[in-house]
Amino acid sequence: MKDKAVGDSNATAASAKPSTATLPDQYFRLLEAGADRIERHLAAHPKADLKTLEARDESWRLLSHAALVGAVLYAKRDRANRSYQRPQELSLATRIGDLLADESEQARFEARLNSDRDVYVWLEAYRLLKAKLGVEREQRWRRELEKNVSELASDVAARKDFPGYQSPYIGTSPNHFALWASTVYLAGRVFGQREWETLGASVMRRFAAEEQSPDGYWGEHERSLPTPGYSYNTYASVALYAEWSRDPAAMKALRRGLDFHKFFTYPDGSPVEVLDDRNRYTLVAGWGESGASTWPDSNSPPGGNDESASKGHFGFSWFPDGRSYAQLLTRFFREGLVGCEDLGRLAQNALYYHRGPSTPIPQEQPRYSRQLSVPAGIRKTGPWVVSLSGLISTQALNSQFYHDRQGHLSIFHDKVGLIITGANSKRQPELSTLTEQLPGQLIYMPLSSRLQMSDARDRLSLAFNTFFSDLLVPAPSEKRLSFRFVITGRGDPAPEQHLNLQVCLRAGDALETATGKKFVLGAQRVELSPAEIGGWIRHRNWKLSVDPAAQIVWPVYPHNPYANGPEKSPRHAVGRLTVPLTAEATN
């Protein structure tokens, strides 16, 4: 049985105009606008504690990061920093630092979600402002910081010699473990605690020299398989260690990490989602409804995913192409529309950024391809970017945070973004690219895979119990991309087999079919039979030709790992295009 789908795009839609300012200048513009908004928020609630200040909406989450924003603006001497030595910025940093000291003294600090991130930004603010804090405040901050770093050091020491730095071994995410260790290392340097410095360095050197995949990423669940969104976090921690140690192993890890991320990033700055076992999409920037984010909705609010593209730019900036890559990631942020955690990470980038010349990156080229040592690859041809994943992983059944690797194809266009997504989900066989019904068991992840890439055609082969599929993607033209699944039976065919594609439909926009039907998509369920589709659908300036047996259902709500349940908003829904597969018995 063959399924054939053809994409035809005359896309004209585009996101809001990106910034053209260079780095690090744009960091300081973003920080200044963010600081002004935070200062107004604090002025409106002069006696509020940190919990109250952060509770207004999701954009104020981790307001603690404003401590580093104010500290960098006040203390960083740079020709682009117009706020250098401005008392208002010192006041902002000390106000937030004092609130963190309050939380620590009242034994509420460690209970804060992501308190390890609080410790890092507070430590940097202390380091930058120590001479300006006054004796009483300096002693208070140091006392509480040392108390919290001591807790991190204890956790790091307990895991230092574990067999692997992935979550099945260490019981936490490796990006958190790297943050703990890099913070302990920095605290050792700042406070003259040699034991902390040695401990942190030993773990970070291992992250750089042993735990990174040769392909340049840090897998969260398995070392050999990527988790691109969270790999930014681990990269930022290795970059901090490299900044202070100049460890050659760390510098090499930064180079490998840049090579991975720069190739597996879409032209809109979002990481390739089909490779990720934790995040279906990653926020690029945003504050409230006006912020920019990646698929599926350019007006998604921040929240539900804290792995944004603000992290680790300063590590990229050691390299000419890395400066261009950091520029790509930053250009989608809007002044005054950046959430607090992103502002803190942008402050870190401004603090440690390395100026120098820039060289082109893949997104600026008319075409490129990259294949990993594991079965995953990407190819850009003109406006088209196709990502293929044959990654196979054990299921993390007891963890809400790890998705099943069940998606295999993503198709992106420069003007409309993702058209088909291979983003993974959990406990949702209906979103798997291929399924196979065996007696008493539904199989929705392949047993084996193979990826073969060439300029003429890419081929991803996925093997199941009773069939294997060849996904064939020939070189596209400027306006048309074709792909097809070829199914070959093996032994007795399963009674039910299905091909599923996650189509990136957008609530509020129209869906049209070849039969003349037209729907404005919303929360209401839409089910279209093959007869109602008639051979193709059109949505947001693209047209998808489909198999005559194809059906479509909207909306399908994927798993949200942070809520441990399905998404609730149509902005995060997908359309499920399904084709039943048939195969004849073979000897």
C-alpha positions as CSV (number, residue, x, y, z in Angstrom):
1,M,0.0,0.0,0.0
2,K,1.3,3.5,-0.8
3,D,0.3,6.8,0.7
4,K,1.3,9.9,-1.2
5,A,1.1,13.4,0.0
6,V,2.2,16.5,-1.8
7,G,2.7,20.0,-0.2
8,D,2.2,23.0,-2.4
9,S,3.0,26.3,-0.8
10,N,2.6,29.9,-2.1
11,A,3.0,31.1,1.5
12,T,3.0,34.8,2.3
13,A,2.4,34.9,6.0
14,A,5.2,36.0,8.2
15,S,5.8,36.7,11.9
16,A,6.3,40.2,13.4
17,K,9.3,42.1,12.2
18,P,12.4,40.9,14.0
19,S,15.0,43.2,15.5
20,T,18.0,44.1,13.4
21,A,20.2,45.3,16.2
22,T,23.5,43.6,16.7
23,L,24.8,41.8,19.8
24,P,25.5,42.5,22.5
25,D,23.7,45.8,21.9
26,Q,20.3,44.2,21.6
27,Y,20.8,42.4,24.9
28,F,21.1,45.7,26.7
29,R,18.1,47.2,24.9
30,L,16.0,44.2,26.0
31,L,17.3,44.4,29.5
32,E,16.6,48.1,29.9
33,A,13.0,47.7,28.6
34,G,12.5,44.7,30.9
35,A,14.0,46.5,33.9
36,D,11.7,49.5,33.4
37,R,8.6,47.2,33.4
38,I,9.8,45.3,36.5
39,E,10.5,48.6,38.3
40,R,6.9,49.7,37.6
41,H,5.6,46.4,38.9
42,L,7.7,46.7,42.1
43,A,6.6,50.3,42.6
44,A,2.9,49.3,42.3
45,H,3.4,46.7,45.1
46,P,6.0,48.2,47.5
47,K,5.4,45.9,50.4
48,A,4.7,42.6,48.5
49,D,6.8,39.5,49.1
50,L,8.3,37.5,46.2
51,K,5.4,35.0,46.0
52,T,2.9,37.8,45.6
53,L,4.9,39.6,43.0
54,E,5.3,36.5,41.0
55,A,1.6,35.5,41.2
56,R,0.2,38.1,38.9
57,D,0.6,36.0,35.7
58,E,3.0,33.6,34.1
59,S,5.2,36.3,32.7
60,W,6.4,37.2,36.3
61,R,7.5,33.6,37.1
62,L,11.1,33.7,38.4
63,L,11.1,37.4,39.1
64,S,14.2,36.5,41.0
65,H,16.1,36.8,37.7
66,A,15.6,40.5,37.9
67,A,18.5,40.6,40.4
68,L,20.9,39.7,37.7
69,V,19.2,42.1,35.2
70,G,19.7,45.0,37.5
71,A,23.3,43.9,38.5
72,V,24.4,43.6,34.9
73,L,22.9,46.9,33.8
74,Y,24.6,48.6,36.8
75,A,28.0,46.9,36.8
76,K,28.8,45.8,33.2
77,R,30.9,48.4,31.5
78,D,30.1,48.2,27.8
79,R,29.7,50.9,25.1
80,A,26.2,49.6,24.5
81,N,25.1,49.7,28.1
82,R,23.4,53.1,28.7
83,S,22.4,52.1,32.2
84,Y,26.0,51.6,33.5
85,Q,26.3,52.9,37.1
86,R,22.6,54.0,37.1
87,P,21.4,54.0,40.8
88,Q,18.0,52.7,39.7
89,E,19.5,49.5,38.5
90,L,21.4,49.0,41.7
91,S,18.1,49.5,43.6
92,L,16.3,46.9,41.4
93,A,19.0,44.3,42.1
94,T,19.2,44.9,45.8
95,R,15.4,44.9,46.2
96,I,15.2,41.4,44.5
97,G,18.2,40.1,46.4
98,D,16.7,41.2,49.7
99,L,13.5,39.4,48.8
100,L,15.5,36.3,48.1
101,A,17.2,36.7,51.5
102,D,13.8,36.9,53.1
103,E,12.7,33.7,51.5
104,S,15.9,31.9,52.6
105,E,15.7,33.2,56.2
106,Q,12.1,32.1,56.4
107,A,12.9,28.6,55.1
108,R,10.8,29.1,52.0
109,F,13.7,29.3,49.5
110,E,14.3,25.7,48.6
111,A,10.6,25.1,48.2
112,R,10.4,27.5,45.3
113,L,10.1,25.9,42.0
114,N,13.6,26.0,40.3
115,S,15.3,27.5,43.3
116,D,18.6,26.3,41.9
117,R,18.1,28.9,39.2
118,D,17.5,31.5,41.9
119,V,20.8,30.6,43.6
120,Y,22.7,31.1,40.4
121,V,21.3,34.6,39.5
122,W,21.6,35.7,43.1
123,L,25.2,34.6,43.3
124,E,26.1,36.5,40.1
125,A,24.4,39.6,41.4
126,Y,26.3,39.3,44.7
127,R,29.6,38.9,42.9
128,L,29.0,42.0,40.7
129,L,27.6,44.2,43.4
130,K,29.6,43.1,46.5
131,A,31.4,46.4,46.9
132,K,28.1,48.3,46.7
133,L,26.0,46.3,49.1
134,G,27.2,47.7,52.4
135,V,28.5,45.6,55.2
136,E,25.1,44.4,56.6
137,R,23.5,43.5,53.3
138,E,26.7,41.9,52.0
139,Q,27.0,39.7,55.1
140,R,23.3,38.8,55.0
141,W,23.4,37.8,51.3
142,R,26.6,35.8,51.7
143,R,25.3,33.9,54.7
144,E,22.1,32.9,52.9
145,L,23.9,32.1,49.6
146,E,26.4,29.9,51.3
147,K,23.6,28.1,53.1
148,N,21.8,27.3,49.8
149,V,25.0,26.5,47.8
150,S,25.9,24.1,50.6
151,E,22.7,22.2,49.9
152,L,23.5,22.1,46.2
153,A,27.1,20.9,46.9
154,S,25.7,18.0,49.0
155,D,23.5,16.9,46.1
156,V,26.3,17.2,43.6
157,A,28.7,15.2,45.8
158,A,26.2,12.5,46.3
159,R,25.9,12.0,42.5
160,K,29.4,12.8,41.3
161,D,30.5,9.2,40.7
162,F,27.2,7.8,39.4
163,P,27.5,5.7,36.2
164,G,25.7,8.3,34.0
165,Y,24.5,11.8,34.4
166,Q,21.1,11.1,32.8
167,S,17.9,11.1,34.8
168,P,17.6,7.2,35.1
169,Y,20.8,7.4,37.1
170,I,20.8,10.7,38.9
171,G,17.1,11.0,39.7
172,T,16.9,14.5,38.3
173,S,17.3,16.1,34.9
174,P,20.9,16.4,33.7
175,N,20.3,20.1,32.9
176,H,19.6,20.7,36.6
177,F,22.5,18.7,37.7
178,A,24.8,20.7,35.4
179,L,23.3,23.9,36.9
180,W,24.0,22.7,40.4
181,A,27.6,21.8,39.7
182,S,28.4,25.0,37.7
183,T,26.9,27.1,40.5
184,V,28.8,25.2,43.1
185,Y,32.0,25.8,41.0
186,L,31.3,29.5,40.7
187,A,30.5,29.8,44.4
188,G,33.8,28.2,45.2
189,R,35.6,30.8,43.1
190,V,33.6,33.7,44.6
191,F,33.8,32.7,48.2
192,G,37.2,31.1,48.1
193,Q,35.8,27.7,49.0
194,R,38.4,25.3,47.4
195,E,36.3,22.2,48.1
196,W,33.3,23.6,46.2
197,E,35.5,24.7,43.3
198,T,37.1,21.2,43.0
199,L,33.8,19.4,43.3
200,G,32.0,21.6,40.7
201,A,35.0,21.4,38.3
202,S,35.1,17.6,38.5
203,V,31.4,17.2,37.5
204,M,31.5,19.9,34.9
205,R,34.7,18.5,33.3
206,R,32.9,15.1,33.0
207,F,29.8,16.8,31.5
208,A,32.2,18.3,28.9
209,A,34.5,15.4,28.2
210,E,32.3,12.3,28.8
211,E,28.6,13.0,29.0
212,Q,28.1,14.9,25.8
213,S,27.2,12.9,22.7
214,P,29.8,13.1,19.9
215,D,27.0,14.8,17.9
216,G,27.1,17.7,20.4
217,Y,24.1,17.4,22.7
218,W,23.4,16.2,26.2
219,G,20.5,13.7,26.2
220,E,18.2,13.9,29.2
221,H,17.0,10.3,29.4
222,E,19.7,8.6,27.3
223,R,23.1,10.0,26.4
224,S,22.9,8.9,22.8
225,L,19.6,10.6,22.0
226,P,19.0,14.4,21.9
227,T,16.7,16.6,23.9
228,P,17.3,19.9,22.0
229,G,15.3,22.2,24.2
230,Y,16.9,21.2,27.5
231,S,20.3,20.8,25.9
232,Y,20.5,24.6,25.7
233,N,20.4,24.6,29.6
234,T,23.2,22.1,30.0
235,Y,25.2,24.0,27.3
236,A,24.8,27.3,29.3
237,S,26.2,25.6,32.4
238,V,29.2,24.2,30.5
239,A,29.7,27.6,29.0
240,L,29.8,29.2,32.5
241,Y,32.3,26.6,33.6
242,A,34.4,27.3,30.5
243,E,34.2,31.0,31.1
244,W,35.9,30.7,34.5
245,S,38.1,27.7,34.0
246,R,39.2,27.9,30.3
247,D,39.2,24.1,30.5
248,P,40.1,22.9,26.9
249,A,37.6,20.0,27.3
250,A,34.8,22.5,28.0
251,M,35.8,24.7,25.0
252,K,35.7,21.6,22.7
253,A,32.2,20.8,24.1
254,L,31.0,24.3,23.3
255,R,32.2,23.9,19.7
256,R,30.4,20.5,19.4
257,G,27.3,21.9,21.0
258,L,27.2,24.9,18.6
259,D,27.5,22.6,15.7
260,F,24.5,20.5,16.8
261,H,22.2,23.5,17.7
262,K,23.0,25.6,14.7
263,F,22.1,22.8,12.3
264,F,19.0,21.6,14.2
265,T,17.3,24.9,14.4
266,Y,14.6,26.1,12.1
267,P,15.0,29.5,10.3
268,D,12.5,31.0,12.8
269,G,14.9,30.3,15.7
270,S,13.1,27.3,17.2
271,P,14.8,24.0,17.8
272,V,13.8,21.0,15.7
273,E,11.0,19.4,17.7
274,V,10.9,15.9,16.1
275,L,14.2,15.0,17.9
276,D,13.0,16.1,21.3
277,D,11.6,13.6,23.9
278,R,10.5,16.3,26.4
279,N,9.2,19.4,24.6
280,R,6.8,19.5,21.6
281,Y,7.6,23.1,21.0
282,T,10.0,25.7,22.6
283,L,9.2,29.3,23.3
284,V,11.5,31.7,21.6
285,A,10.5,34.9,23.5
286,G,7.5,36.5,25.0
287,W,5.7,38.3,27.7
288,G,2.0,37.6,27.8
289,E,-0.1,37.3,24.7
290,S,2.1,39.6,22.6
291,G,5.2,37.4,22.9
292,A,6.6,35.5,20.0
293,S,6.9,31.7,20.2
294,T,7.5,28.9,17.9
295,W,4.9,26.5,16.5
296,P,2.0,26.1,16.8
297,D,0.9,29.6,17.5
298,S,2.9,32.8,17.2
299,N,0.9,34.3,20.0
300,S,1.3,31.7,22.6
301,P,1.9,33.0,26.1
302,P,5.0,32.0,28.1
303,G,4.4,29.1,30.4
304,G,4.2,25.3,30.3
305,N,7.7,25.2,28.9
306,D,10.7,27.0,30.3
307,E,13.3,25.9,27.7
308,S,13.6,29.0,25.6
309,A,16.3,30.1,23.1
310,S,17.7,32.7,25.5
311,K,20.2,30.3,27.1
312,G,23.9,29.9,26.4
313,H,24.4,32.5,23.8
314,F,27.7,33.6,25.5
315,G,29.0,30.1,24.9
316,F,28.2,30.3,21.2
317,S,29.9,33.8,21.1
318,W,33.4,32.3,21.4
319,F,33.0,31.4,17.7
320,P,32.3,33.5,14.6
321,D,29.4,31.3,13.4
322,G,28.2,31.2,17.0
323,R,27.8,34.9,17.1
324,S,25.6,34.7,14.1
325,Y,23.6,31.9,15.7
326,A,23.1,33.9,18.9
327,Q,22.0,36.8,16.7
328,L,19.3,34.5,15.1
329,L,18.0,33.4,18.5
330,T,17.9,37.0,19.8
331,R,16.2,38.7,16.9
332,F,12.7,37.5,17.8
333,F,12.7,39.0,21.3
334,R,10.7,42.2,21.6
335,E,11.6,45.0,24.0
336,G,9.3,45.1,26.9
337,L,7.8,41.7,26.0
338,V,10.3,39.3,27.6
339,G,9.5,37.2,30.6
340,C,11.6,37.3,33.8
341,E,13.6,34.1,33.4
342,D,14.5,35.0,29.8
343,L,15.6,38.5,31.0
344,G,17.9,36.8,33.5
345,R,19.4,34.6,30.8
346,L,19.8,37.5,28.5
347,A,21.6,39.3,31.3
348,Q,24.0,36.4,31.6
349,N,24.6,36.6,27.9
350,A,25.3,40.3,28.0
351,L,27.7,39.8,31.0
352,Y,29.8,37.2,29.3
353,Y,29.4,37.9,25.5
354,H,32.5,37.8,23.4
355,R,32.6,40.4,20.7
356,G,34.2,39.6,17.3
357,P,33.5,38.9,13.7
358,S,30.6,36.8,12.5
359,T,30.3,34.2,9.7
360,P,27.2,32.7,8.1
361,I,25.2,29.9,9.6
362,P,23.1,27.2,7.9
363,Q,19.8,29.2,8.2
364,E,21.4,31.8,5.9
365,Q,22.3,29.3,3.2
366,P,20.0,28.3,0.3
367,R,20.6,24.7,1.2
368,Y,22.3,22.4,3.7
369,S,21.9,19.0,5.2
370,R,23.1,17.4,8.4
371,Q,22.9,13.7,9.5
372,L,23.7,12.6,13.0
373,S,25.4,9.4,14.0
374,V,22.0,8.2,15.3
375,P,19.2,7.9,12.7
376,A,18.1,11.5,12.5
377,G,18.8,14.3,10.0
378,I,17.7,17.6,8.5
379,R,17.8,19.1,5.1
380,K,17.1,22.7,3.9
381,T,16.3,23.3,0.3
382,G,15.3,26.8,-0.6
383,P,12.3,27.7,1.7
384,W,11.7,24.0,2.8
385,V,13.2,22.3,5.8
386,V,12.5,18.6,6.3
387,S,13.5,16.8,9.5
388,L,13.5,13.0,9.8
389,S,13.8,11.0,13.0
390,G,14.2,7.3,13.4
391,L,15.2,7.6,17.0
392,I,14.1,4.7,19.2
393,S,14.0,4.9,23.0
394,T,12.7,2.9,25.9
395,Q,9.5,4.4,27.4
396,A,9.8,6.3,30.6
397,L,6.5,5.0,31.8
398,N,6.7,6.5,35.3
399,S,7.8,10.0,34.3
400,Q,5.3,12.5,33.1
401,F,8.2,14.6,31.6
402,Y,9.4,12.1,29.0
403,H,7.5,11.7,25.8
404,D,7.4,8.6,23.7
405,R,9.6,8.8,20.5
406,Q,6.6,8.2,18.2
407,G,7.0,11.0,15.6
408,H,9.2,10.8,12.5
409,L,8.6,13.6,10.0
410,S,8.5,17.4,10.2
411,I,8.1,19.8,7.3
412,F,8.8,23.5,7.8
413,H,8.4,26.4,5.3
414,D,10.1,29.7,5.7
415,K,6.9,31.7,5.4
416,V,4.3,29.6,7.3
417,G,6.5,27.7,9.8
418,L,5.7,24.0,10.5
419,I,3.1,22.4,8.2
420,I,3.6,18.8,9.5
421,T,5.1,18.2,12.9
422,G,6.7,15.1,14.2
423,A,6.6,16.4,17.8
424,N,6.3,13.5,20.3
425,S,3.6,12.9,22.9
426,K,2.8,10.4,25.7
427,R,0.1,7.8,26.0
428,Q,-1.3,8.9,22.7
429,P,-0.9,6.2,20.0
430,E,-3.2,8.2,17.8
431,L,-0.4,10.8,17.3
432,S,2.2,8.2,16.3
433,T,3.3,8.3,12.7
434,L,2.7,4.5,12.3
435,T,0.6,2.1,14.4
436,E,0.2,-1.7,14.2
437,Q,-2.6,-3.6,16.0
438,L,-1.5,-7.0,17.3
439,P,-3.6,-9.4,19.4
440,G,-4.1,-7.6,22.7
441,Q,-1.5,-4.9,21.9
442,L,-1.2,-1.7,20.0
443,I,2.3,-1.0,18.7
444,Y,3.1,2.6,18.0
445,M,6.9,2.9,18.1
446,P,9.1,1.1,15.6
447,L,11.4,-1.8,16.4
448,S,14.2,-0.7,14.1
449,S,15.0,2.2,11.8
450,R,17.5,3.3,9.2
451,L,18.1,6.7,7.7
452,Q,19.8,7.2,4.3
453,M,20.3,10.7,3.0
454,S,21.4,12.0,-0.4
455,D,21.0,15.1,-2.4
456,A,18.6,13.3,-4.7
457,R,16.4,11.7,-2.1
458,D,16.2,11.0,1.7
459,R,14.9,7.7,2.9
460,L,13.8,6.8,6.4
461,S,12.9,3.2,7.0
462,L,10.9,2.1,10.0
463,A,10.3,-1.6,10.9
464,F,7.4,-3.0,12.8
465,N,6.4,-6.6,13.5
466,T,4.3,-7.2,10.3
467,F,5.6,-4.5,7.9
468,F,8.2,-1.9,7.3
469,S,7.7,1.6,5.9
470,D,10.0,3.6,3.6
471,L,9.4,7.3,3.9
472,L,10.8,8.8,0.7
473,V,11.5,12.5,0.4
474,P,12.9,13.6,-3.0
475,A,14.5,17.0,-3.6
476,P,11.7,19.7,-3.6
477,S,11.1,22.5,-6.0
478,E,10.7,26.1,-4.9
479,K,6.9,25.8,-4.4
480,R,6.3,22.1,-4.1
481,L,7.6,19.3,-1.8
482,S,6.6,15.7,-2.2
483,F,6.9,12.8,0.2
484,R,5.4,9.3,0.3
485,F,5.2,6.3,2.6
486,V,5.8,2.9,0.9
487,I,4.5,0.0,3.0
488,T,6.0,-3.5,2.6
489,G,4.3,-6.4,4.5
490,R,6.1,-9.1,6.3
491,G,4.5,-12.4,7.3
492,D,0.8,-12.3,8.2
493,P,-0.5,-8.7,8.1
494,A,-1.9,-7.1,11.3
495,P,-5.7,-6.6,11.2
496,E,-5.2,-2.8,11.6
497,Q,-2.4,-0.5,10.6
498,H,-2.5,3.2,10.3
499,L,-0.4,6.1,9.1
500,N,-0.9,9.3,11.1
501,L,0.3,12.8,10.3
502,Q,0.1,15.7,12.8
503,V,-1.0,18.6,10.6
504,C,-0.2,22.1,12.1
505,L,-3.7,23.7,11.9
506,R,-4.3,26.9,13.7
507,A,-7.3,27.9,15.6
508,G,-9.0,31.0,14.2
509,D,-7.9,30.2,10.6
510,A,-9.9,28.5,7.9
511,L,-9.5,24.9,6.7
512,E,-10.7,24.3,3.1
513,T,-11.1,21.0,1.2
514,A,-11.3,20.0,-2.4
515,T,-15.0,19.4,-2.1
516,G,-15.6,23.1,-1.3
517,K,-16.1,22.7,2.4
518,K,-14.6,25.5,4.6
519,F,-14.3,25.7,8.4
520,V,-13.0,28.3,10.7
521,L,-11.2,26.2,13.3
522,G,-11.9,26.6,17.0
523,A,-12.6,24.4,20.0
524,Q,-15.4,22.6,18.2
525,R,-14.6,19.1,16.9
526,V,-14.3,18.7,13.1
527,E,-14.2,15.2,11.5
528,L,-13.8,14.9,7.8
529,S,-14.3,11.7,5.9
530,P,-12.4,10.9,2.6
531,A,-15.4,11.9,0.6
532,E,-15.6,15.3,2.4
533,I,-11.9,15.9,1.9
534,G,-11.8,15.0,-1.8
535,G,-8.1,14.7,-2.2
536,W,-6.6,17.9,-0.6
537,I,-6.8,20.4,2.2
538,R,-5.7,24.0,2.2
539,H,-4.7,26.1,5.3
540,R,-2.7,29.3,5.9
541,N,-1.4,29.5,2.3
542,W,-0.3,25.9,2.0
543,K,-2.1,23.0,0.3
544,L,-1.6,19.4,1.1
545,S,-2.7,16.6,-1.4
546,V,-3.5,13.4,0.4
547,D,-4.3,9.7,-0.1
548,P,-7.9,9.1,-1.2
549,A,-8.5,7.2,2.0
550,A,-7.3,10.0,4.3
551,Q,-9.5,11.3,7.2
552,I,-8.9,14.3,9.4
553,V,-9.9,15.1,13.0
554,W,-9.5,18.4,14.8
555,P,-8.6,19.3,17.5
556,V,-6.4,16.7,19.0
557,Y,-4.8,17.8,22.3
558,P,-1.2,16.5,22.9
559,H,0.3,15.6,26.2
560,N,1.6,18.5,28.3
561,P,4.4,17.1,30.5
562,Y,4.3,20.0,32.9
563,A,0.6,19.5,33.6
564,N,0.7,15.7,33.3
565,G,-2.3,15.7,31.0
566,P,-3.5,16.9,27.7
567,E,-3.2,20.5,26.5
568,K,-6.4,22.5,27.0
569,S,-6.1,25.4,24.5
570,P,-6.8,25.0,20.8
571,R,-3.6,27.0,20.2
572,H,-1.7,23.8,21.1
573,A,-3.9,21.4,19.3
574,V,-3.1,19.6,16.0
575,G,-5.1,18.0,13.3
576,R,-4.7,14.3,12.9
577,L,-4.6,13.1,9.3
578,T,-5.1,9.3,9.2
579,V,-4.8,6.8,6.4
580,P,-5.6,3.1,7.0
581,L,-2.9,0.8,5.7
582,T,-3.4,-2.5,4.0
583,A,-0.7,-5.1,3.2
584,E,-0.8,-8.6,1.7
585,A,0.7,-11.6,3.4
586,T,4.2,-12.5,2.4
587,N,6.3,-15.7,2.8
